[in-house]
Amino acid sequence: MYDLAILWDWIAFSVRWLHVITAMAWIGASFYFIALDLMLKPNDALPEGAYGEEWEVHGGGFYHTVKYLVAPARMPEHLTWHKWQSYSTWLSGAALLMIIYWVGGELFLLDPTKADLSLWQGILISGGSLTIGWLLYDAMCKSKLADHPTVLMLLLFVILVFMSWGYNQIFTGRAALLHLGAFTATIMTANVFFQIMPNQRVVVEDLKAGRTPDAKYGKIAKVRSTHNNYLTLPVVFLMLSNHYPLAFGTEFSWIIASLIFLTGVTIRHYFNTMHKTGTGPHWTWAVTVLLMILIAWLSTIRTGETWEDAEARALTAYEQTYAAAEGFENAYDTVISNCSMCHAREPVWGNMQWAPKGVYLETPGDVARHAEQIYLQAGVSHAMPPPNAVQMDEEARRSIVAWVREVRRQ
């Protein structure tokens, strides 16, 4: 029973590893095919129905790719479907969200200083918002807005900004940005599952039946694929943001997340144009740099809960369980002596501006709230504190382990 937290942490690590691997496969395939599509060149010698060709060299071999605008005259014997990268990324990401933000919701999901919600209410908002987001986006794409792609993209940006603000009103900073990434990734994967793949299957069935496929199916798939292309980079940023408190732990983190979507557009526009014409518009890099400077400035504005506010705030039931357990005083003294110089609302260690990962360990409520993290980071492992900063002895680590395990005996 004592090793349950260790086992659970390894499960989370394994699922995160899977998620990163599948995400690399999906993003790599997406970027490759977008670039390939833009680099296609016309040729009078192409087969009937072919749109363009591309010659590439890689790994000591030459590759000749021909794209058909709708479909070839007959069904090829071997056809590779690119779908599992997307599905595996979303499924592993959903599993990771459940492991960290649902099972560990009282610690990582809910912020009692923002909204008084039960864990189940938070979980329902978490899961329900992902579904509602896809339904709203899909309805817009199927409306007359589909004939106005620029307007459609602007409306999608407005929705993302609203969700960024909304998540920040309810969840912790880390959870808010992670959920915005999951919200966006759900739209991307649903595009593949509900639109791109079904439309491609219709084309394949038409070929098998000897019918001429309708070009509209390819057009629909292309629009959704283009949206995915511009959303990819912001999703990667949001998934990495939980490691950087300057991204998630500030008053204006929801604005920072919103601006990141604009940088995704400028960066992808440069590479898309470069792949198509051979030269990218350099002004996009200037705009991207200006946006990042604005983001960095926003992250320096200090507001939010002070140490005094945290000390005065009533402990949640979760925190009370750990604060009332035998051994808490010894563990609290250990944490204050070894961790609070960095994990403070105003760190005093070196040139540190923000607590690592936005984790504060100053008040009894802070320490109780992060009990399981402290147990894993400084109790059963030597991950914290950094040995070049503080030499924490084994007796101090044992006091943390004894405290947390006492809670589990209850």
Beta strands, then each sheet from edge to edge (+ up, - down):
strand 1: 50-58
strand 2: 61-68
sheet 1: 1+ 2-
end
